[in-house]
């Protein structure tokens, strides 16, 4: 059991890591309430598959543009300040949602505009949020810290949607937005106490050339490209989240909407809690492929049943497999990419794991509108399985990635350990 249990020592050893961890507990909890409230409000105002799917679609362009630019900024500015100011901007945008929801006739168009603004701010913040981790903990503690950060997201992913589902169903979307605003206030006060994290190398102003340098590095690493492609395939083809409000109604359990949103994360939590074994398993590429295939199989099975218990169980299993893939992808990224490129690569990584779900919402909603909800879910799972197998087959450098043998991982370990001495 000691070998399986996750390592909590980074929370005890590193003050700034503890602060950013706690700040995220609050802000992500609130954000996940808004994550439920926003599509719920769109559904209530429009009752349209297409509108709910469009809610994710409008985020793709700003997330792509600002995600890449946010990655460049993360290598040129103080990462702590970048996180603080983008969190503050998200608080302002959430206040606008709250005011809109309190109107007699809330604006649907404004909901889409704010969704796009959320995506832009997330694109600016997430690369710094990802790239700051190797600066807060030692190289050897990175896997444990990554697992803890995943647990932080999962707490919000389970508790936030569960509370949000009950909150918006009882008091309306405005109550959800209000709670989100309060959690941002707490998070901002904690983030302000973290020390500055400026670039290790003095650079000129952010530029297109700097972005191109990061993209070239990513394309030169076939092992990294495999992680991006597998994640995009799994999320774009098999993410059913846009269908949850309709799925709950179809099986006669509208009260269980919060369970739909939290079930995937519940499975991820179980894997994270027992992630200790991952520190000793070097074949990271193989683990990523295995996790993505399990996700596709579980989603396909979920779509074949009308039983709430079976559907939720399959979603929990899907979340468990997805977390195996996610944690090992994070290990590859954190342990093999140089710090001076970490922000730009974090921007590319963010696009792979956020654009997939956003595009997947549009894919799921559009496919359901043209066929049926069940066909959209099952078909998405089967397509995911096929694409993941194909990617693994044609990218052996990714499939065979071993942290103890990969040249980039070995080199980066030496550099960081020398820096820590």
C-alpha positions in Angstrom: 0.0 0.0 0.0 2.9 2.4 0.7 4.1 1.8 -2.8 0.7 2.6 -4.2 -0.2 5.6 -2.1 0.4 9.0 -3.5 3.3 11.1 -2.1 2.2 14.1 -0.1 5.7 15.4 0.8 5.8 18.3 -1.7 3.0 20.0 0.3 5.2 19.9 3.4 8.5 20.7 1.8 7.6 23.7 -0.4 5.7 26.7 0.8 5.0 28.3 -2.6 3.8 25.0 -3.9 1.5 24.7 -1.0 0.1 28.2 -1.7 -0.6 27.6 -5.4 -2.1 24.2 -4.6 -4.5 25.8 -2.0 -5.4 28.7 -4.3 -6.3 26.3 -7.0 -8.5 24.3 -4.7 -10.7 27.4 -4.3 -10.6 28.9 -7.8 -11.2 25.7 -9.7 -14.0 24.6 -7.3 -15.8 27.9 -8.2 -14.9 27.6 -11.9 -16.4 24.2 -12.1 -19.7 25.6 -10.7 -19.7 28.1 -13.5 -18.8 25.3 -15.9 -22.1 23.7 -15.0 -24.1 26.9 -14.7 -23.1 28.3 -18.1 -24.3 25.4 -20.4 -27.3 25.0 -18.0 -28.3 28.6 -18.6 -27.8 28.2 -22.4 -30.0 25.1 -22.3 -32.7 26.8 -20.3 -32.8 29.8 -22.6 -32.6 27.9 -25.9 -33.3 24.2 -25.4 -31.0 23.4 -28.3 -28.3 20.8 -28.8 -26.6 23.1 -31.3 -26.5 26.1 -28.9 -24.9 24.0 -26.1 -22.4 22.6 -28.5 -21.7 26.1 -29.8 -20.9 27.2 -26.3 -17.7 25.1 -26.6 -17.1 26.0 -30.2 -16.8 29.7 -29.6 -13.9 29.1 -27.2 -11.7 27.3 -29.7 -10.3 30.4 -31.6 -9.5 32.6 -28.6 -8.0 29.6 -26.8 -5.8 28.8 -29.7 -4.5 32.3 -30.2 -4.1 33.3 -26.6 -2.9 29.8 -25.6 0.1 30.1 -28.0 0.7 33.7 -27.0 0.4 32.8 -23.3 3.0 30.2 -23.8 5.4 32.8 -25.2 4.7 35.1 -22.3 5.3 32.4 -19.8 8.9 32.2 -21.0 9.4 36.0 -20.9 7.5 37.4 -17.9 7.1 36.6 -14.2 4.9 33.4 -14.2 3.4 34.2 -10.8 2.2 37.7 -11.9 0.8 36.2 -15.1 -1.3 33.8 -13.1 -2.6 36.5 -10.7 -3.6 39.0 -13.3 -5.5 36.4 -15.5 -7.3 35.1 -12.4 -8.4 38.7 -11.7 -9.6 39.1 -15.3 -11.6 35.9 -14.9 -13.2 37.3 -11.8 -14.4 40.4 -13.7 -15.8 38.2 -16.5 -17.7 36.1 -13.9 -19.2 39.2 -12.4 -20.5 40.2 -15.8 -22.2 36.7 -16.0 -23.7 37.3 -12.5 -25.2 40.7 -13.6 -26.5 39.3 -16.8 -28.2 36.4 -15.0 -30.0 38.8 -12.7 -31.6 40.6 -15.6 -35.2 39.8 -16.4 -34.2 38.7 -19.9 -30.6 37.5 -19.8 -28.6 37.9 -23.1 -27.7 34.5 -24.7 -25.2 36.3 -27.0 -23.4 37.7 -23.9 -23.0 34.1 -22.6 -21.1 33.1 -25.7 -19.0 36.3 -25.6 -18.0 35.6 -22.0 -17.3 32.0 -22.8 -14.8 33.3 -25.4 -13.3 35.7 -22.9 -12.9 32.8 -20.4 -11.1 30.9 -23.1 -8.7 33.8 -23.9 -7.9 34.3 -20.2 -7.4 30.6 -19.7 -5.1 30.5 -22.7 -3.0 33.3 -21.2 -2.9 31.7 -17.7 -2.5 28.0 -18.2 1.0 27.9 -19.8 2.3 29.9 -16.8 0.4 27.7 -14.4 1.9 24.6 -16.0 5.4 26.0 -16.4 5.7 27.3 -12.9 5.7 23.8 -11.3 9.3 22.8 -12.1 10.4 26.1 -10.5 8.6 25.4 -7.2 9.7 21.8 -6.5 12.9 19.8 -7.1 13.3 17.6 -10.1 12.9 14.4 -8.2 9.6 15.6 -6.6 8.0 16.6 -10.0 6.0 13.4 -10.4 4.6 13.6 -6.9 3.8 17.3 -7.4 2.2 16.7 -10.7 -0.1 14.1 -9.1 -1.0 16.5 -6.3 -1.9 19.2 -8.8 -4.1 16.7 -10.6 -5.8 15.9 -7.3 -6.4 19.6 -6.9 -8.2 19.7 -10.3 -10.1 16.6 -9.5 -11.4 17.9 -6.2 -12.9 20.8 -8.0 -14.1 18.5 -10.8 -16.1 16.4 -8.4 -17.3 18.8 -5.7 -17.7 21.8 -8.0 -20.1 20.2 -10.5 -22.0 18.3 -7.8 -22.6 21.5 -5.8 -23.1 23.5 -9.0 -25.8 21.1 -10.3 -27.8 21.4 -7.1 -27.1 25.1 -6.8 -28.3 26.1 -10.3 -31.2 23.7 -10.2 -32.4 25.2 -7.0 -31.5 28.9 -7.1 -30.6 29.5 -10.8 -27.3 30.2 -12.6 -26.8 33.5 -10.8 -26.2 31.6 -7.5 -23.4 29.6 -9.2 -21.7 32.7 -10.6 -21.8 34.4 -7.2 -20.1 31.5 -5.5 -17.4 31.5 -8.2 -16.7 35.2 -7.6 -16.2 34.5 -3.9 -13.7 31.7 -4.5 -11.7 33.9 -6.9 -11.3 36.5 -4.1 -9.8 33.8 -1.8 -7.5 32.5 -4.5 -6.2 35.9 -5.5 -5.2 36.6 -1.9 -3.2 33.3 -1.7 -1.5 33.8 -5.0 -0.3 37.2 -4.0 1.9 35.6 -1.3 3.9 33.5 -3.7 7.4 34.7 -4.5 8.2 36.0 -8.0 9.1 33.5 -10.7 10.9 35.5 -13.4 12.6 33.8 -16.4 15.9 32.1 -15.7 17.3 33.6 -19.0 17.0 37.3 -19.8 15.1 37.7 -23.0 13.9 40.3 -25.5 10.3 41.1 -25.9 7.9 38.3 -26.8 7.8 37.7 -30.5 6.6 35.5 -33.3 10.1 34.2 -33.7 10.0 33.0 -30.1 6.8 31.2 -30.7 8.1 29.6 -33.9 11.2 28.4 -31.9 8.9 26.5 -29.5 6.8 25.0 -32.3 9.9 23.8 -34.0 11.1 22.1 -30.8 7.8 20.4 -30.4 7.8 19.1 -33.9 11.4 17.9 -33.5 10.3 15.7 -30.6 8.2 12.8 -32.0 7.7 11.5 -28.5 6.0 14.8 -27.5 3.9 14.9 -30.7 2.5 11.5 -29.9 1.2 12.7 -26.5 -0.5 15.7 -28.2 -2.1 13.6 -31.0 -3.4 10.9 -28.6 -5.0 13.4 -26.3 -6.6 15.3 -29.1 -8.0 12.1 -30.6 -9.4 10.9 -27.3 -11.0 14.2 -26.3 -12.3 15.4 -29.6 -13.8 12.1 -30.7 -15.1 10.7 -27.4 -15.8 13.6 -25.0 -19.6 13.5 -24.3 -19.8 16.4 -21.8 -21.9 18.7 -24.0 -24.6 16.0 -24.0 -24.8 15.6 -20.2 -27.9 17.8 -19.7 -29.8 16.0 -22.4 -28.4 12.5 -21.4 -29.7 13.0 -17.9 -33.2 13.8 -19.2 -33.2 10.9 -21.7 -32.6 8.3 -19.0 -35.1 9.9 -16.7 -32.7 11.3 -14.1 -32.4 15.1 -14.5 -31.6 15.3 -10.8 -28.4 13.4 -11.5 -26.8 16.0 -13.8 -24.2 16.8 -11.2 -23.2 13.1 -11.1 -22.7 13.1 -14.8 -20.3 16.0 -14.5 -18.4 14.6 -11.5 -18.3 10.9 -12.5 -15.3 11.2 -14.9 -13.3 13.1 -12.3 -14.3 10.6 -9.6 -12.5 7.9 -11.5 -9.5 10.1 -12.0 -9.3 10.7 -8.2 -9.1 7.0 -7.5 -6.2 6.7 -9.9 -4.4 9.7 -8.4 -4.7 8.6 -4.8 -3.1 5.3 -5.8 -0.6 6.8 -8.2 2.5 5.9 -6.1 3.4 3.1 -8.4 3.7 5.5 -11.3 7.0 6.8 -9.9 8.5 3.4 -10.5 7.1 2.7 -14.0 9.4 4.0 -16.7 7.5 3.1 -19.9 5.4 6.3 -20.0 4.5 6.2 -23.7 2.9 2.8 -23.4 0.9 4.0 -20.3 -0.4 7.0 -22.3 -1.7 4.7 -25.1 -3.2 2.2 -22.6 -5.1 5.0 -20.8 -6.5 6.5 -24.0 -7.7 3.2 -25.3 -9.4 2.4 -22.0 -11.1 5.8 -22.1 -12.6 5.1 -25.6 -13.8 1.6 -24.6 -15.5 2.9 -21.4 -17.2 5.8 -23.3 -18.6 3.5 -26.0 -20.0 1.1 -23.3 -21.6 4.1 -21.5 -23.5 5.0 -24.6 -25.1 1.5 -24.9 -27.1 1.6 -21.7 -30.2 3.3 -20.4 -29.4 2.5 -16.7 -28.1 5.4 -14.7 -26.0 3.1 -12.6 -24.3 1.6 -15.6 -23.8 4.9 -17.4 -22.2 6.6 -14.3 -20.0 3.5 -13.6 -18.7 3.5 -17.2 -18.0 7.3 -16.9 -16.1 6.7 -13.7 -14.0 3.9 -15.4 -13.4 6.2 -18.3 -12.1 8.9 -16.0 -9.8 6.4 -14.4 -8.2 5.4 -17.7 -8.0 9.0 -18.8 -6.1 10.0 -15.7 -3.6 7.3 -16.3 -2.9 8.8 -19.7 -3.0 12.4 -18.3 -0.5 11.7 -15.5 2.0 10.0 -17.7 1.7 12.8 -20.3 2.5 15.2 -17.5 5.5 13.2 -16.5 6.9 13.3 -20.0 6.3 17.0 -20.4 7.7 18.1 -17.0 10.7 15.8 -17.0 12.1 16.2 -20.5 11.4 19.8 -21.6 14.0 22.6 -20.8 12.8 25.4 -18.5 13.6 28.1 -21.1 11.1 26.4 -23.5 8.6 25.2 -20.8 6.1 28.1 -21.2 5.9 27.8 -25.0 5.6 24.0 -24.8 3.0 24.3 -22.0 1.0 26.5 -24.4 1.1 23.8 -27.1 0.2 21.1 -24.5 -2.7 23.2 -23.3 -4.1 23.4 -26.8 -3.9 19.6 -27.0 -5.8 18.9 -23.8 -8.2 21.8 -23.9 -9.0 22.2 -27.6 -9.9 18.5 -27.8 -12.7 18.7 -25.2 -14.0 22.0 -26.6 -14.0 20.7 -30.2 -15.5 17.5 -28.7 -18.4 19.4 -27.3 -19.2 20.7 -30.8 -18.6 17.3 -32.3 -20.9 15.6 -29.8 -23.7 18.2 -30.0 -23.7 18.3 -33.8 -23.5 14.5 -34.2 -26.3 14.0 -31.7 -28.4 16.6 -33.5 -27.9 14.9 -36.9 -28.3 11.3 -35.6 -29.1 10.6 -31.9 -27.5 11.1 -28.5 -26.7 7.4 -28.3 -25.0 7.2 -31.7 -22.9 10.2 -30.9 -21.6 8.7 -27.7 -21.0 5.1 -28.9 -19.6 6.3 -32.3 -17.2 8.7 -30.6 -15.8 6.0 -28.4 -15.2 3.6 -31.3 -13.5 6.3 -33.4 -11.3 7.1 -30.4 -10.1 3.5 -30.2 -9.3 3.4 -33.9 -7.4 6.6 -34.0 -5.3 5.9 -30.8 -4.3 2.5 -32.2 -3.2 4.2 -35.5 -1.2 6.9 -33.8 0.6 4.4 -31.6 1.4 2.3 -34.6 3.0 5.1 -36.7 4.9 6.8 -33.9 7.3 4.3 -32.3 9.3 7.0 -30.6 6.2 8.0 -28.6 5.0 4.4 -28.1 8.4 3.3 -26.7 9.2 6.3 -24.6 11.1 5.2 -21.5 12.1 7.9 -18.9 15.2 6.1 -18.0 16.4 5.8 -21.6 15.0 8.8 -23.5 17.8 11.2 -24.4 15.9 14.3 -23.6 14.7 13.1 -20.2 18.1 11.9 -19.2 19.7 15.2 -20.2 17.1 17.4 -18.5 17.5 15.4 -15.2 21.2 16.1 -15.2 20.7 19.8 -15.9 18.1 20.3 -13.2 19.9 18.3 -10.5 23.0 20.4 -11.1 21.0 23.6 -10.8 19.5 22.4 -7.5 22.9 21.8 -5.9 
